[in-house]
Amino acid sequence: MSNELTPHPILDAINEGVFTVDLHRRITGFNRAAERITGVRRKEAMGRPCFEVFRADICETDCAVARTLKTGQPVINAAARIYTAGGHWVPIRISTALLRDADARIIGAVETFQDLTRIEQLEKKLEARYSFEDLIGRSPAMQSLFELLPRVAGSESTVLISGESGTGKELVARAIHNLSHRRKGPFVAINCGALPDTLLESELFGYKAGAFTDARKDKIGRFVAAQGGTLFLDEIGDVTPAMQVRLLRAVQERSVEPLGDVDSTPVDVRLVAATNKDLKALVRQGDFREDLYYRIRVVELRLPPLRERREDIPLLAAHFIARLNRLQGKEVAGVSNAVLMRLMEHDYPGNVRELENILEHAFVLCQQGRIDIDHLPPELRPAGTAETTPAGPMTLKAMERLMITEALRRHGGNRQQVAAELGIDPSTLYRKIRALKIASPTVDGRGRRFKPV
């Protein structure tokens, strides 16, 4: 008696691909969606080993059907890509289960798979909508920055970028350069905090042959190297008072004097500086020159820490995963709900750079599919993974609660502003506050006080 299954009209009507195999992994059923996604006709697929028809990148290393037949356990939402008969790679999501007959005897397995091409396209459009140069963010703070950057770049004013380490200050500096009329000129960066005064001075201003021992030939400094372009002075708050005097003169006069030279060299550069320190406080303490402070802070751009823009974490994670896939030749599909929840909870003292490092660590351990809790660095793994891994609906609920709480904090409890930011009606927001048991703000959108929930 043949195990071949007659195509069921319901299976042919659904949008997901479905195929069944016998105990030897030969195809016994193949619905219309499977034909459409793989490009293989049903009559050509029947009776053939599944790996000849369903050419997925996991077939040789971790075949989902083989795993289910061996262990009896289903595979749920595994990420993969298949190579179609038309010669294209298609991203898919796979689930498998055992197939039994009327007497409950195992006669094979069933695999369902969903074409994720459209979802990937939508994700790319979403990222394009909320990205600017290499900066990623949908938070109000980042959207305001995206709006401001072209206007700042169009001027010749000196810019000070402030923000904690790892927030992406150099990315902003490069965006300013790339959007300016100086984009065809060089972008030259130097970390002022990484060098002692003597080295910093020679790096910035250059020197003449014979200016000191080992100075065998002339060397141009970064100011001259950036001629016609942009000079980025990173960590300018770490510059010593003696170097601040030389910097001030260069900024004021737009000329530099190399070590060992008596003549000044005019420079035409756009200055962009960055700091992770409170320069105003340093001025008050007498550790930073007030005149230099106002020279470099014609326009100030502040980059918020990642903990103040948690809504950007899913976008940033998707961006880094896509980049790591390209660099490492992997097909990691994303992060699990449990991982996303953990990433949303973390405070990120290292900001965006820390998030990138976390995902790079996970990539070492995750070969394919989705990044799970076990792939995270040890300090981010919960003590009891099984207990702290939330189910889908709970995760979404917890994420919604976190997003609303953060928005309320940012807007000082103003529900009108929070509702506008989240794109929902204030009455809907109030219902969610009650349903999610969020500590209610004491002031509504009209500045009136109301009773706690």
Beta strands, then each sheet from edge to edge (+ up, - down):
strand 1: 17-21
strand 2: 27-30
strand 3: 75-83
strand 4: 89-100
strand 5: 106-115
strand 6: 131-132
strand 7: 135-136
strand 8: 159-162
strand 9: 187-191
strand 10: 206-207
strand 11: 219-220
strand 12: 230-234
strand 13: 255-256
strand 14: 265-266
strand 15: 270-275
strand 16: 299-302
strand 17: 331-335
strand 18: 368-371
sheet 1: 2+ 1- 5+ 4- 3+
sheet 2: 6+ 7-
sheet 3: 9+ 12+ 15+ 8+ 16+
sheet 4: 10+ 11-
sheet 5: 13+ 14-
sheet 6: 17+ 18+
end
